[in-house]
Amino acid sequence: MQEYGTIRIKLKELLDKRGLSKNKLSHKAEMQRTQINNYCNNKITRLDTDVLARICTALECELSDLLEFVPLNKK
């Protein structure tokens, strides 16, 4: 998988930018805080479209605000 690049989840940056806590997002998105931590720390290996939709709805953002493709040569 590394030979193609990677997808970076920018949830932590979005939360910091909006001044929103993980607990508040957990409540708004109806998600477990541990799951939010995993997204914030880029420890997710398979993205769940339902979870992404919940996060985007709670943060009123676009998917492109949340995810970034990092090509292999830019790591």
N, C-alpha and C positions, 0 to 999 in steps of 0.2 A: 504494500500500500504506500509506503514512503517514496517509492520511485515516481509517483505521480504528483506529489505534493500533499497538502492536507487542508482540511476545513477547520478554521479557527472560530470558536464561539466567543463573541464579544459581549457576553451578558454582564460580566463584572464591570466593564467600562460603561455600559448603558446604565446600570444601577448607580454607579458613582456619578455619572453625568446628571442624572435625574434626582440625585439625593434620596434614593429609595433603598430601604434596607431589604435584605433577603427575607426577613420575616414578613414584611409588608407584601412583597411579591408573592411569597408563599400563600398568603391569605387571598390576595387578588386573583391569582392564577389557579387557586385550589390545588396546589402541589405540595409535596413533602419538601421540607427545607434541605434534607440530604440530597434530593434530586437537583435542587437549585444549586447547591454547592458543587455537585458534579459538573453541571453546565458551566458554572463560573470558573471552575478549575480545569476546564477542557478535558475532563476524564470520561467523556461520552464517546463510545466507539460506534454506536448506531443511533442516528438521529430519529426521534419519534415525531411524526408530523403533528399529532395531537398536542404534544407538549410544546412544540414550536408555535403552534397556533395560539395556545393559552398564553405563552409568554408575550407574543406579539400583540395580542388583544389587551393584556394587562398593562403593557408598556406603551400601547398605542404607537407601535413602530412597524416598520416593514421588515420582511425577512432579510433583506440586504443590510439592514442596520445591525442585525444579530449575528449573521454568518459572513465569513470572509474566506475566499479561496487563497491559499498561500502556495504558489508554485514551488517546486523543489529547489530551484536556484535562488529563491529569496528567503530561505529559512535562516 
